[in-house]
Amino acid sequence: MDIGILRRDGRTDPFFDGTASERLMIRRCASCGHWSAPDQGTCAECGEEGLDWAEARGDATLVSWTVVHGRPAEDGTVPPPAILALVELAEGPWLHTRLAGVAPGELRENLPLRAHYEHPDEGETALLFRP
């Protein structure tokens, strides 16, 4: 299932610069070292503003997921389902993402995952996770 074209918005430049070179960049507090999701601007631990960008390992575990089925095309073909997931990074933050390389029946809580990157012809590199 196609999710569309990813575009930067200015705030996400370091994240997408990282994915383009197959590195997972998330936020980290210089004051206390707490890791945060890429969209965080303030440290949840100490309240510091202006979090730095830092490279995460790319390891995660599956927290929750849903399987989204697309509509059949006019010719009757059915697109493969998309698996949308909530994963917990080894550093602690949770991310919403897509899963690849796994069948819906193989999914289970705490499934070990690894970051994977898709480089489309148009738009930004997509971050996915695979077992």
All heavy atoms as an XYZ file, in Angstrom:
1003
protein
N       0.849     -1.177      0.000
C       0.000      0.000      0.000
C       0.891      1.235      0.000
O       1.803      1.349      0.801
C      -0.905     -0.024      1.234
C      -1.666      1.249      1.428
S      -2.631      1.231      2.932
C      -4.198      0.873      2.258
N       0.636      2.136     -0.892
C       1.419      3.357     -1.023
C       1.000      4.350      0.058
O      -0.187      4.566      0.285
C       1.179      3.948     -2.408
C       2.048      5.138     -2.698
O       3.047      5.339     -1.989
O       1.726      5.879     -3.648
N       1.978      4.955      0.739
C       1.647      5.928      1.787
C       1.804      7.365      1.318
O       1.553      8.287      2.068
C       2.488      5.712      3.059
C       3.964      5.945      2.777
C       2.222      4.365      3.656
C       4.774      6.213      3.998
N       2.248      7.555      0.108
C       2.412      8.909     -0.404
C       3.850      9.377     -0.336
O       4.761      8.635      0.014
N       4.031     10.629     -0.677
C       5.360     11.224     -0.759
C       5.655     11.978      0.529
O       4.847     12.784      0.980
C       5.435     12.165     -1.980
C       5.205     11.366     -3.264
C       6.769     12.887     -2.020
C       5.013     12.225     -4.491
N       6.814     11.708      1.114
C       7.239     12.411      2.326
C       7.953     13.699      1.938
O       8.784     13.704      1.032
C       8.190     11.535      3.140
C       7.615     10.229      3.673
C       8.712      9.426      4.343
C       6.489     10.500      4.643
N       7.637     14.772      2.645
C       8.262     16.074      2.396
C       8.770     16.666      3.704
O       8.175     16.487      4.758
C       7.248     17.048      1.790
C       6.630     16.570      0.501
C       7.414     17.043     -0.681
N       6.692     16.711     -1.900
C       7.262     16.179     -2.956
N       8.549     15.945     -2.961
N       6.561     15.903     -4.026
N       9.852     17.430      3.627
C      10.404     18.159      4.777
C       9.538     19.370      5.091
O       8.859     19.885      4.216
C      11.799     18.703      4.462
C      12.814     17.713      4.142
C      14.100     18.407      3.689
N      15.050     17.374      3.362
C      16.188     17.197      4.009
N      16.561     18.035      4.951
N      16.981     16.211      3.687
N       9.660     19.842      6.332
C       8.949     21.064      6.690
C       9.863     22.089      7.358
O       9.394     23.031      7.970
C       7.752     20.767      7.583
C       8.134     20.230      8.945
O       9.339     20.152      9.264
O       7.219     19.898      9.713
N      11.162     21.922      7.263
C      12.098     22.849      7.892
C      12.520     22.378      9.272
O      13.691     22.315      9.582
N      11.542     22.020     10.118
C      11.871     21.497     11.447
C      12.453     20.088     11.369
O      13.107     19.644     12.295
C      10.610     21.429     12.331
C       9.954     22.736     12.631
C       8.661     22.566     13.458
N       7.785     21.526     12.922
C       7.439     20.406     13.583
N       7.878     20.167     14.774
N       6.636     19.528     13.021
N      12.175     19.391     10.278
C      12.555     17.977     10.158
C      13.838     17.759      9.359
O      14.200     16.620      9.092
C      11.413     17.181      9.503
O      11.120     17.774      8.226
C      10.165     17.186     10.362
N      14.514     18.832      8.963
C      15.710     18.686      8.132
C      16.744     17.719      8.714
O      17.217     16.823      7.993
C      16.361     20.041      7.851
C      15.542     20.884      6.888
O      14.585     20.342      6.275
O      15.843     22.072      6.753
N      17.137     17.822      9.981
C      18.140     16.884     10.509
C      17.666     15.428     10.481
O      18.458     14.519     10.220
C      18.366     17.356     11.942
C      17.999     18.803     11.918
C      16.847     18.886     10.958
N      16.367     15.207     10.719
C      15.832     13.849     10.661
C      15.966     13.295      9.242
O      16.480     12.189      9.038
C      14.370     13.830     11.111
C      13.730     12.475     10.989
C      13.946     11.506     11.947
C      12.920     12.175      9.909
C      13.367     10.251     11.833
C      12.336     10.931      9.785
C      12.553      9.967     10.745
N      15.519     14.058      8.235
C      15.557     13.578      6.858
C      16.978     13.563      6.285
O      17.286     12.733      5.433
C      14.597     14.367      5.971
C      13.166     13.959      6.192
C      12.241     14.859      6.674
C      12.746     12.661      5.929
C      10.920     14.487      6.887
C      11.433     12.270      6.139
C      10.519     13.185      6.620
N      17.856     14.447      6.729
C      19.266     14.344      6.340
C      19.824     13.012      6.828
O      20.593     12.347      6.129
C      20.088     15.498      6.922
C      19.794     16.839      6.260
O      19.172     16.857      5.169
O      20.170     17.870      6.852
N      19.438     12.618      8.038
C      19.872     11.340      8.592
C      19.327     10.160      7.818
O      20.080      9.248      7.448
N      18.020     10.149      7.545
C      17.448      9.006      6.832
C      18.043      8.882      5.430
O      18.238      7.774      4.947
C      15.912      9.074      6.745
O      15.513     10.262      6.067
C      15.269      8.981      8.108
N      18.360     10.011      4.790
C      18.965      9.957      3.455
C      20.298      9.214      3.476
O      20.668      8.561      2.504
C      19.148     11.363      2.898
N      21.017      9.294      4.600
C      22.291      8.574      4.730
C      22.143      7.327      5.619
O      23.128      6.813      6.136
C      23.370      9.501      5.284
O      23.009      9.982      6.566
N      20.883      6.878      5.783
C      20.545      5.668      6.533
C      21.030      5.712      7.982
O      21.593      4.763      8.510
C      21.018      4.409      5.799
C      20.376      4.303      4.439
C      20.483      2.947      3.799
O      21.162      2.057      4.361
O      19.865      2.765      2.729
N      20.750      6.863      8.601
C      21.019      7.041     10.034
C      19.743      7.545     10.688
O      19.075      8.425     10.141
C      22.147      8.045     10.259
C      23.461      7.629      9.651
C      24.518      8.684      9.818
N      23.888      9.998      9.944
C      24.488     11.092     10.365
N      25.736     11.080     10.699
N      23.857     12.241     10.446
N      19.422      7.016     11.847
C      18.225      7.429     12.570
C      18.589      8.544     13.546
O      19.288      8.323     14.529
C      17.620      6.244     13.327
C      16.427      6.548     14.229
C      15.320      7.266     13.477
C      15.914      5.273     14.858
N      18.140      9.750     13.238
C      18.428     10.920     14.070
C      17.199     11.239     14.911
O      16.098     11.405     14.375
C      18.794     12.114     13.197
C      19.992     11.880     12.289
S      21.509     11.456     13.161
C      21.859     13.003     13.981
N      17.402     11.310     16.245
C      16.335     11.689     17.153
C      16.861     12.792     18.079
O      18.015     13.212     17.957
C      15.779     10.488     17.948
C      16.859      9.835     18.810
C      15.148      9.475     16.994
C      16.334      8.718     19.718
N      16.030     13.262     18.986
C      16.413     14.384     19.848
C      17.034     13.874     21.151
O      16.639     12.836     21.676
C      15.189     15.242     20.175
C      14.390     15.736     18.965
C      15.186     16.504     17.937
N      15.660     17.774     18.353
C      15.054     18.929     18.164
N      13.897     18.986     17.547
N      15.594     20.043     18.580
N      18.003     14.655     21.651
C      18.653     14.319     22.915
C      18.945     15.598     23.672
O      19.404     16.593     23.115
C      19.959     13.567     22.658
C      20.557     13.064     23.966
C      21.451     11.909     23.748
N      21.796     11.348     25.045
C      22.897     10.711     25.283
N      23.771     10.505     24.317
N      23.145     10.228     26.479
N      18.694     15.547     24.966
C      18.898     16.704     25.827
C      20.369     16.797     26.223
O      20.932     15.854     26.787
C      18.022     16.581     27.073
S      18.215     17.950     28.224
N      20.991     17.940     25.936
C      22.390     18.153     26.302
C      22.551     18.290     27.813
O      23.607     17.973     28.356
C      22.933     19.400     25.601
N      21.497     18.725     28.505
C      21.589     18.931     29.950
C      21.546     17.635     30.751
O      22.352     17.433     31.650
C      20.458     19.843     30.432
O      20.612     21.124     29.892
N      20.585     16.748     30.421
C      20.419     15.539     31.232
C      20.637     14.238     30.470
O      20.649     13.170     31.066
C      19.046     15.526     31.898
S      17.667     15.194     30.782
N      20.790     14.308     29.126
C      21.041     13.113     28.333
C      19.809     12.321     27.949
O      19.914     11.282     27.310
N      18.613     12.809     28.311
C      17.367     12.097     27.997
C      17.112     12.103     26.487
O      17.255     13.128     25.830
C      16.204     12.759     28.739
C      14.894     12.092     28.523
N      14.556     10.920     29.155
C      13.837     12.426     27.753
C      13.340     10.559     28.778
N      12.883     11.472     27.928
N      16.729     10.951     25.930
C      16.411     10.813     24.506
C      14.935     11.106     24.289
O      14.099     10.722     25.107
C      16.705      9.400     24.033
C      18.145      9.044     24.015
C      18.872      8.529     25.052
C      19.052      9.158     22.921
N      20.171      8.309     24.655
C      20.312      8.684     23.352
C      18.923      9.607     21.609
C      21.424      8.654     22.531
C      20.032      9.572     20.780
C      21.262      9.099     21.242
N      14.610     11.750     23.175
C      13.228     12.092     22.843
C      12.957     11.798     21.375
O      13.878     11.685     20.571
C      12.960     13.577     23.115
O      13.151     13.884     24.478
N      11.691     11.728     21.033
C      11.275     11.507     19.648
C      11.679     12.706     18.784
O      11.896     13.809     19.296
C       9.767     11.305     19.592
N      11.769     12.504     17.464
C      12.205     13.586     16.571
C      11.341     14.843     16.617
O      11.833     15.933     16.341
C      12.139     12.954     15.178
C      12.223     11.501     15.409
C      11.579     11.252     16.737
N      10.078     14.718     16.972
C       9.196     15.893     16.980
C       9.178     16.636     18.311
O       8.498     17.640     18.447
C       7.775     15.489     16.585
C       7.161     14.469     17.524
O       7.886     13.849     18.337
O       5.939     14.265     17.438
N       9.928     16.179     19.299
C       9.977     16.842     20.607
C      10.843     18.095     20.545
O      11.890     18.094     19.921
C      10.534     15.908     21.672
C       9.618     14.781     22.055
C       8.363     15.260     22.722
O       7.287     14.991     22.245
N       8.483     15.985     23.794
N      10.421     19.130     21.218
C      11.196     20.354     21.285
C      11.689     20.671     22.684
O      12.584     21.484     22.867
N      11.078     20.011     23.675
C      11.418     20.239     25.071
C      11.664     18.898     25.747
O      10.949     17.926     25.488
C      10.258     20.969     25.792
O       9.995     22.190     25.107
C      10.604     21.259     27.234
N      12.638     18.836     26.613
C      12.962     17.602     27.329
C      11.868     17.282     28.348
O      11.560     18.108     29.212
C      14.313     17.730     28.031
S      14.792     16.241     28.940
N      11.315     16.078     28.258
C      10.277     15.651     29.196
C      10.852     15.361     30.578
O      10.125     15.350     31.568
C       9.572     14.410     28.659
N      12.143     15.167     30.644
C      12.794     14.828     31.909
C      13.136     16.076     32.735
O      12.836     16.149     33.915
C      14.062     14.025     31.622
C      14.625     13.284     32.800
C      13.756     12.126     33.270
O      12.946     11.597     32.489
O      13.879     11.773     34.443
N      13.789     17.067     32.106
C      14.259     18.236     32.876
C      13.662     19.566     32.405
O      13.910     20.601     33.017
C      15.787     18.311     32.847
S      16.480     18.805     31.255
N      12.900     19.564     31.302
C      12.263     20.777     30.818
C      13.133     21.647     29.926
O      12.704     22.704     29.470
N      14.357     21.225     29.656
C      15.265     21.990     28.785
C      14.647     22.151     27.398
O      14.054     21.227     26.856
C      16.610     21.267     28.688
C      17.673     21.995     27.903
C      18.233     23.201     28.648
O      18.189     23.238     29.881
O      18.719     24.107     27.953
N      14.803     23.337     26.824
C      14.301     23.584     25.472
C      15.446     23.516     24.473
O      16.598     23.642     24.834
C      13.613     24.940     25.421
C      12.361     24.990     26.260
C      11.608     26.296     26.113
O      11.936     27.084     25.215
O      10.683     26.516     26.914
N      15.106     23.339     23.201
C      16.126     23.320     22.158
C      16.980     22.070     22.197
O      18.202     22.148     22.298
N      16.352     20.924     22.114
C      17.070     19.653     22.159
C      18.008     19.494     20.965
O      17.724     19.973     19.871
C      16.073     18.493     22.180
C      15.080     18.493     23.338
C      14.097     17.343     23.195
C      15.810     18.415     24.660
N      19.115     18.802     21.184
C      20.073     18.508     20.121
C      19.595     17.308     19.310
O      18.749     16.536     19.749
C      21.447     18.176     20.720
C      22.094     19.363     21.410
O      21.786     20.519     21.029
O      22.900     19.135     22.326
N      20.178     17.130     18.138
C      19.953     15.940     17.329
C      21.113     14.986     17.569
O      22.263     15.412     17.618
C      19.878     16.305     15.843
C      18.614     17.028     15.493
C      18.424     18.371     15.455
C      17.372     16.440     15.160
N      17.130     18.659     15.106
C      16.461     17.489     14.919
C      16.926     15.128     15.031
C      15.139     17.262     14.558
C      15.605     14.903     14.671
C      14.727     15.965     14.438
N      20.790     13.694     17.718
C      21.821     12.689     17.948
C      21.427     11.400     17.233
O      20.241     11.121     17.048
C      21.993     12.438     19.443
N      22.420     10.614     16.851
C      22.153      9.366     16.136
C      21.772      8.257     17.104
O      22.480      7.976     18.067
C      23.371      8.947     15.324
C      23.106      7.740     14.452
C      24.265      7.400     13.537
O      25.265      8.153     13.508
O      24.169      6.377     12.841
N      20.638      7.617     16.832
C      20.182      6.462     17.601
C      20.709      5.187     16.944
O      21.103      5.192     15.769
C      18.656      6.434     17.656
N      20.704      4.102     17.692
C      21.236      2.826     17.181
C      20.382      2.245     16.063
O      20.892      1.555     15.191
C      21.326      1.811     18.312
C      22.374      2.160     19.329
C      22.604      1.098     20.384
N      21.694     -0.025     20.401
C      21.250     -0.600     21.505
N      21.613     -0.161     22.683
N      20.428     -1.627     21.436
N      19.072      2.452     16.124
C      18.177      1.882     15.119
C      17.529      0.585     15.561
O      16.799     -0.038     14.802
N      17.783      0.159     16.802
C      17.136     -1.028     17.350
C      15.850     -0.613     18.043
O      15.788      0.437     18.690
C      18.046     -1.724     18.364
C      19.324     -2.240     17.728
O      19.248     -2.770     16.605
O      20.383     -2.106     18.354
N      14.811     -1.466     17.933
C      13.524     -1.155     18.540
C      12.788     -2.450     18.861
O      13.183     -3.526     18.419
C      12.689     -0.296     17.586
N      11.707     -2.311     19.618
C      10.796     -3.423     19.857
C       9.382     -2.964     19.527
O       9.031     -1.790     19.687
C      10.844     -3.922     21.323
O      10.567     -2.841     22.191
C      12.200     -4.519     21.649
N       8.574     -3.911     19.079
C       7.206     -3.618     18.684
C       6.324     -3.464     19.921
O       6.308     -4.332     20.793
C       6.684     -4.744     17.786
C       5.302     -4.588     17.198
C       5.190     -3.323     16.355
C       4.945     -5.816     16.363
N       5.610     -2.345     19.991
C       4.697     -2.080     21.101
C       3.268     -2.415     20.684
O       2.553     -3.150     21.359
C       4.788     -0.600     21.546
C       3.743     -0.283     22.608
C       6.185     -0.284     22.046
N       2.834     -1.882     19.541
C       1.469     -2.079     19.061
C       1.453     -1.903     17.543
O       2.376     -1.320     16.981
C       0.540     -1.068     19.727
O      -0.799     -1.293     19.349
N       0.396     -2.378     16.896
C       0.330     -2.273     15.440
C      -1.114     -2.396     14.967
O      -1.994     -2.833     15.697
C       1.179     -3.366     14.782
C       0.674     -4.751     15.051
C      -0.199     -5.489     14.287
C       0.971     -5.561     16.185
N      -0.458     -6.696     14.877
C       0.254     -6.766     16.046
C       1.775     -5.389     17.312
C       0.317     -7.794     16.980
C       1.830     -6.414     18.242
C       1.116     -7.592     18.081
N      -1.314     -2.002     13.724
C      -2.578     -2.205     13.037
C      -2.266     -2.530     11.582
O      -1.269     -2.066     11.030
C      -3.503     -0.973     13.159
O      -4.795     -1.311     12.653
C      -2.952      0.220     12.412
N      -3.103     -3.322     10.971
C      -2.942     -3.700      9.571
C      -4.002     -2.950      8.771
O      -5.201     -3.057      9.054
C      -3.084     -5.226      9.383
C      -2.917     -5.606      7.921
C      -2.068     -5.972     10.251
N      -3.554     -2.174      7.791
C      -4.446     -1.367      6.972
C      -4.539     -1.992      5.586
O      -3.522     -2.199      4.920
C      -3.927      0.092      6.865
C      -4.858      0.927      6.004
C      -3.754      0.696      8.243
N      -5.763     -2.293      5.182
C      -5.999     -2.908      3.879
C      -6.477     -1.846      2.896
O      -7.372     -1.063      3.215
C      -7.036     -4.021      3.995
C      -6.598     -5.116      4.909
N      -5.806     -6.146      4.508
C      -6.813     -5.297      6.243
C      -5.559     -6.950      5.532
N      -6.158     -6.454      6.602
N      -5.872     -1.829      1.711
C      -6.256     -0.871      0.688
C      -7.474     -1.333     -0.094
O      -7.860     -2.506     -0.049
N      -8.058     -0.411     -0.813
C      -9.203     -0.727     -1.666
C      -8.730     -1.434     -2.930
O      -7.688     -1.077     -3.488
C      -9.930      0.544     -2.057
C     -10.573      1.235     -0.913
C     -11.318      2.438     -1.416
N     -11.900      3.140     -0.275
C     -12.548      4.256     -0.361
N     -12.706      4.834     -1.534
N     -13.055      4.821      0.709
N      -9.513     -2.372     -3.421
C      -9.163     -3.007     -4.703
C      -9.185     -1.979     -5.832
O     -10.001     -1.064     -5.844
C     -10.263     -4.048     -4.901
C     -10.827     -4.288     -3.531
C     -10.683     -2.978     -2.802
N      -8.275     -2.155     -6.765
C      -8.228     -1.282     -7.939
C      -9.369     -1.648     -8.887
O     -10.025     -2.684     -8.727
C      -6.882     -1.435     -8.640
N      -9.581     -0.814     -9.889
C     -10.652     -1.072    -10.859
C     -10.458     -2.400    -11.577
O     -11.418     -3.037    -11.982
C     -10.740      0.080    -11.861
C     -11.316      1.341    -11.259
C     -11.500      2.441    -12.288
O     -11.547      2.152    -13.501
O     -11.590      3.604    -11.860
N      -9.183     -2.818    -11.733
C      -8.922     -4.089    -12.410
C      -9.031     -5.294    -11.473
O      -8.776     -6.427    -11.863
C      -7.548     -4.073    -13.074
C      -6.399     -3.974    -12.084
O      -6.644     -3.984    -10.856
O      -5.240     -3.901    -12.537
N      -9.419     -5.053    -10.214
C      -9.616     -6.140     -9.260
C      -8.395     -6.490     -8.419
O      -8.499     -7.276     -7.486
N      -7.232     -5.928     -8.748
C      -6.044     -6.224     -7.947
C      -6.160     -5.542     -6.583
O      -6.718     -4.452     -6.462
C      -4.751     -5.762     -8.646
O      -4.828     -4.350     -8.873
C      -4.535     -6.484     -9.957
N      -5.634     -6.220     -5.590
C      -5.690     -5.699     -4.223
C      -4.264     -5.385     -3.778
O      -3.387     -6.261     -3.848
C      -6.336     -6.725     -3.270
C      -6.370     -6.206     -1.846
C      -7.733     -7.083     -3.740
N      -4.007     -4.170     -3.325
C      -2.651     -3.846     -2.865
C      -2.329     -4.610     -1.584
O      -3.237     -4.950     -0.819
C      -2.704     -2.340     -2.619
C      -4.135     -2.058     -2.346
C      -4.927     -3.046     -3.151
N      -1.051     -4.886     -1.352
C      -0.699     -5.557     -0.102
C      -1.019     -4.637      1.077
O      -1.004     -3.413      0.942
C       0.809     -5.791     -0.220
C       1.276     -4.833     -1.251
C       0.121     -4.578     -2.166
N      -1.332     -5.215      2.232
C      -1.656     -4.367      3.379
C      -0.432     -3.614      3.875
O       0.703     -4.027      3.679
C      -2.138     -5.364      4.438
C      -1.533     -6.659      4.048
C      -1.390     -6.635      2.553
N      -0.687     -2.501      4.529
C       0.369     -1.733      5.197
C       0.257     -2.018      6.688
O      -0.847     -2.074      7.240
C       0.206     -0.244      4.934
N       1.397     -2.217      7.339
C       1.404     -2.427      8.785
C       1.928     -1.155      9.433
O       3.084     -0.783      9.244
C       2.262     -3.639      9.171
C       1.761     -4.889      8.453
C       2.247     -3.824     10.685
C       2.664     -6.089      8.599
N       1.055     -0.479     10.159
C       1.416      0.729     10.882
C       1.697      0.324     12.320
O       0.949     -0.470     12.905
C       0.287      1.744     10.815
C      -0.205      2.084      9.406
C      -1.355      3.074      9.474
C       0.919      2.600      8.551
N       2.783      0.845     12.875
C       3.224      0.350     14.176
C       3.669      1.465     15.106
O       4.056      2.549     14.668
C       4.377     -0.630     13.985
N       3.638      1.151     16.366
C       4.240      1.959     17.414
C       5.407      1.124     17.937
O       5.212     -0.024     18.355
C       3.229      2.240     18.527
C       3.710      3.088     19.689
C       4.094      4.488     19.213
C       2.634      3.171     20.761
N       6.614      1.682     17.848
C       7.802      0.961     18.289
C       8.502      1.754     19.381
O       8.412      2.975     19.440
C       8.787      0.685     17.120
C       8.109     -0.117     16.022
C       9.393      1.959     16.566
N       9.198      1.036     20.254
C      10.006      1.671     21.284
C      11.470      1.514     20.902
O      11.967      0.390     20.758
C       9.765      1.040     22.648
C      10.563      1.713     23.741
C      10.263      1.168     25.128
O       9.581      0.134     25.253
O      10.726      1.801     26.096
N      12.143      2.635     20.708
C      13.561      2.601     20.375
C      14.374      2.134     21.576
O      13.964      2.325     22.726
C      14.038      3.985     19.936
C      13.399      4.560     18.677
C      13.918      5.963     18.425
C      13.638      3.664     17.481
N      15.540      1.567     21.323
C      16.427      1.120     22.397
C      16.757      2.275     23.340
O      16.949      2.064     24.540
C      17.705      0.524     21.808
N      16.788      3.498     22.819
C      17.090      4.687     23.630
C      15.907      5.139     24.480
O      16.067      6.007     25.336
C      17.555      5.831     22.722
C      18.882      5.594     22.058
C      18.820      4.693     20.832
O      17.701      4.320     20.383
O      19.886      4.340     20.309
N      14.710      4.604     24.218
C      13.543      4.934     25.033
C      12.356      5.557     24.329
O      11.222      5.223     24.653
N      12.540      6.496     23.383
C      11.370      7.118     22.752
C      10.539      6.115     21.949
O      11.063      5.113     21.464
C      11.973      8.162     21.814
C      13.333      8.403     22.315
C      13.779      7.108     22.934
N       9.268      6.435     21.807
C       8.365      5.668     20.966
C       8.168      6.424     19.653
O       8.087      7.654     19.641
C       7.020      5.492     21.654
C       7.050      4.547     22.830
C       8.144      4.120     23.533
C       5.928      3.932     23.438
N       7.764      3.288     24.538
C       6.398      3.149     24.515
C       4.570      3.968     23.206
C       5.561      2.401     25.323
C       3.726      3.223     24.031
C       4.230      2.448     25.063
N       8.081      5.687     18.550
C       7.864      6.269     17.225
C       6.708      5.573     16.530
O       6.557      4.354     16.652
C       9.098      6.084     16.333
C      10.386      6.793     16.659
C      11.442      6.432     15.624
C      10.179      8.290     16.690
N       5.939      6.329     15.766
C       4.968      5.755     14.843
C       5.706      5.509     13.537
O       6.441      6.383     13.059
C       3.802      6.723     14.608
C       2.928      6.863     15.792
N       3.053      7.885     16.699
C       1.919      6.084     16.251
C       2.157      7.753     17.649
N       1.462      6.665     17.410
N       5.521      4.348     12.933
C       6.274      3.977     11.744
C       5.519      2.911     10.968
O       4.412      2.516     11.345
C       7.686      3.477     12.153
O       8.472      3.264     10.989
C       7.618      2.205     12.973
N       6.106      2.458      9.897
C       5.594      1.313      9.145
C       6.540      0.145      9.342
O       7.735      0.331      9.559
C       5.507      1.621      7.649
C       4.345      2.478      7.274
C       4.143      2.541      5.766
N       5.369      2.874      5.060
C       5.729      2.352      3.885
N       4.992      1.476      3.283
N       6.846      2.725      3.307
N       6.000     -1.070      9.213
C       6.810     -2.274      9.259
C       6.915     -2.855      7.860
O       6.001     -2.709      7.051
C       6.202     -3.318     10.193
C       6.024     -2.925     11.651
C       5.490     -4.107     12.454
C       7.309     -2.415     12.257
N       8.016     -3.522      7.590
C       8.228     -4.189      6.309
C       8.895     -5.537      6.572
O       9.512     -5.742      7.621
C       9.109     -3.333      5.400
N       8.771     -6.449      5.627
C       9.459     -7.722      5.729
C       8.879     -8.661      6.771
O       9.577     -9.558      7.251
N       7.611     -8.476      7.104
C       6.970     -9.338      8.098
C       5.491     -9.478      7.727
O       4.864     -8.523      7.288
C       7.150     -8.779      9.530
C       6.525     -7.419      9.681
C       6.638     -9.743     10.580
N       4.958    -10.682      7.888
C       3.541    -10.928      7.629
C       2.737    -10.567      8.868
O       3.229    -10.717      9.999
C       3.326    -12.392      7.264
N       1.508    -10.105      8.693
C       0.692     -9.742      9.846
C       0.586    -10.852     10.897
O       0.591    -10.577     12.097
C      -0.672     -9.410      9.238
C      -0.338     -8.903      7.865
C       0.819     -9.764      7.430
N       0.529    -12.094     10.469
C       0.412    -13.208     11.402
C       1.659    -13.459     12.232
O       1.606    -14.189     13.223
N       2.787    -12.870     11.845
C       4.043    -13.053     12.569
C       4.269    -11.973     13.631
O       5.245    -12.035     14.378
C       5.218    -13.035     11.587
C       5.186    -14.137     10.567
C       6.239    -13.959      9.478
O       6.871    -12.896      9.401
O       6.415    -14.913      8.696
N       3.387    -10.998     13.699
C       3.566     -9.888     14.628
C       3.251    -10.311     16.055
O       2.323    -11.079     16.295
C       2.683     -8.712     14.221
C       2.982     -8.145     12.845
C       1.925     -7.128     12.450
C       4.364     -7.546     12.796
N       4.045     -9.815     16.983
C       3.819    -10.066     18.403
C       4.443     -8.930     19.198
O       5.402     -8.296     18.754
C       4.403    -11.405     18.836
C       5.895    -11.491     18.653
C       6.461    -12.824     19.116
N       7.815    -13.020     18.681
C       8.883    -12.411     19.177
N       8.757    -11.538     20.146
N      10.090    -12.665     18.703
N       3.903     -8.673     20.364
C       4.443     -7.650     21.245
C       5.899     -7.985     21.581
O       6.265     -9.143     21.737
C       3.612     -7.591     22.524
C       3.937     -6.425     23.402
C       3.016     -6.352     24.615
O       2.018     -7.076     24.677
O       3.323     -5.531     25.494
N       6.721     -6.944     21.629
C       8.158     -7.047     21.937
C       8.985     -7.700     20.830
O      10.133     -8.087     21.074
C       8.408     -7.762     23.270
C       7.858     -6.976     24.427
O       7.979     -5.749     24.471
N       7.226     -7.655     25.364
N       8.438     -7.813     19.611
C       9.203     -8.340     18.485
C      10.405     -7.427     18.246
O      10.246     -6.214     18.098
C       8.322     -8.370     17.231
C       8.974     -8.865     15.945
C       9.278    -10.359     16.042
C       8.050     -8.589     14.752
N      11.633     -7.965     18.235
C      12.808     -7.124     17.966
C      12.786     -6.604     16.523
O      12.488     -7.353     15.589
C      13.993     -8.063     18.187
C      13.455     -9.232     18.937
C      12.011     -9.343     18.567
N      13.108     -5.342     16.357
C      13.078     -4.690     15.042
C      14.361     -3.909     14.823
O      15.053     -3.539     15.762
C      11.881     -3.736     14.963
C      10.503     -4.350     15.177
C       9.468     -3.256     15.372
C      10.144     -5.263     14.022
N      14.617     -3.619     13.557
C      15.787     -2.833     13.164
C      15.355     -1.810     12.122
O      14.552     -2.106     11.233
C      16.850     -3.767     12.583
C      18.109     -3.103     12.148
C      19.056     -2.894     13.326
N      20.213     -2.145     12.861
C      20.708     -1.098     13.469
N      20.203     -0.686     14.598
N      21.722     -0.454     12.989
N      15.894     -0.600     12.209
C      15.572      0.458     11.250
C      15.991      0.037      9.844
O      17.013     -0.617      9.645
C      16.269      1.756     11.637
N      15.181      0.425      8.891
C      15.414      0.146      7.477
C      14.969      1.391      6.712
O      14.061      2.099      7.148
C      14.592     -1.072      7.050
C      14.651     -1.359      5.599
N      15.737     -1.954      5.008
C      13.756     -1.125      4.615
C      15.492     -2.075      3.711
N      14.310     -1.576      3.457
N      15.587      1.645      5.579
C      15.310      2.875      4.851
C      14.929      2.568      3.408
O      15.567      1.752      2.752
C      16.539      3.792      4.889
C      16.970      4.063      6.308
C      17.874      3.228      6.956
C      16.429      5.129      7.014
C      18.235      3.456      8.274
C      16.785      5.360      8.330
C      17.687      4.522      8.951
O      18.031      4.743     10.260
N      13.885      3.224      2.924
C      13.469      3.126      1.520
C      13.732      4.464      0.858
O      13.330      5.513      1.378
C      11.985      2.795      1.412
C      11.667      1.358      1.671
C      10.206      1.034      1.383
O       9.414      1.946      1.033
O       9.856     -0.141      1.519
N      14.395      4.427     -0.278
C      14.752      5.637     -1.014
C      13.872      5.737     -2.262
O      14.198      5.162     -3.299
C      16.236      5.598     -1.417
C      17.152      5.434     -0.249
N      17.550      6.487      0.541
C      17.741      4.332      0.285
C      18.358      6.060      1.488
N      18.485      4.754      1.371
N      12.749      6.458     -2.187
C      11.859      6.574     -3.345
C      12.447      7.504     -4.406
O      13.392      8.251     -4.140
C      10.583      7.171     -2.748
C      11.071      7.966     -1.587
C      12.258      7.206     -1.040
N      11.868      7.442     -5.594
C      12.306      8.322     -6.683
C      11.978      9.789     -6.382
O      12.671     10.689     -6.826
C      11.638      7.914     -7.999
C      12.125      6.565     -8.485
O      13.250      6.162     -8.125
O      11.368      5.898     -9.222
N      10.908     10.015     -5.627
C      10.481     11.378     -5.298
C      10.239     11.486     -3.800
O       9.749     10.564     -3.163
C       9.187     11.718     -6.039
C       8.748     13.149     -5.855
C       7.479     13.474     -6.630
O       7.007     12.653     -7.422
O       6.950     14.582     -6.417
N      10.585     12.621     -3.227
C      10.355     12.852     -1.813
C      11.510     12.354     -0.951
O      12.580     11.994     -1.455
N      11.283     12.354      0.347
C      12.315     12.008      1.320
C      12.403     10.501      1.555
O      11.441      9.769      1.300
C      12.034     12.717      2.647
C      11.995     14.214      2.550
C      13.297     14.838      2.108
O      14.370     14.226      2.280
O      13.262     15.958      1.579
N      13.510     10.059      2.063
C      13.710      8.667      2.421
C      12.756      8.298      3.551
O      12.598      9.050      4.507
C      15.174      8.428      2.857
O      16.024      8.749      1.760
C      15.408      6.998      3.276
N      12.141      7.124      3.432
C      11.179      6.669      4.439
C      11.873      5.748      5.442
O      12.646      4.871      5.073
C      10.038      5.921      3.767
N      11.595      5.979      6.713
C      12.069      5.129      7.803
C      11.040      4.040      8.032
O       9.870      4.315      8.278
C      12.265      5.952      9.076
C      12.511      5.178     10.362
C      13.859      4.463     10.300
C      12.448      6.112     11.567
N      11.478      2.792      7.961
C      10.644      1.626      8.245
C      11.375      0.782      9.271
O      12.560      0.997      9.528
C      10.440      0.771      6.985
C       9.988      1.455      5.721
C      10.135      0.507      4.551
C       8.551      1.885      5.863
N      10.705     -0.189      9.828
C      11.372     -1.145     10.697
C      11.075     -2.548     10.210
O       9.979     -2.826      9.713
C      10.926     -0.949     12.151
C      11.606      0.214     12.813
C      11.144      1.500     12.635
C      12.743      0.013     13.590
C      11.772      2.578     13.225
C      13.385      1.093     14.181
C      12.901      2.362     14.003
N      12.079     -3.430     10.349
C      11.973     -4.840      9.951
C      12.430     -5.705     11.113
O      13.281     -5.282     11.900
C      12.905     -5.147      8.776
C      12.562     -4.481      7.480
C      13.618     -4.855      6.414
N      13.224     -4.374      5.118
C      12.545     -5.074      4.228
N      12.200     -6.302      4.491
N      12.228     -4.566      3.065
N      11.897     -6.929     11.179
C      12.405     -7.858     12.207
C      13.855     -8.219     11.970
O      14.346     -8.138     10.869
C      11.526     -9.099     12.037
C      10.361     -8.670     11.224
C      10.783     -7.481     10.433
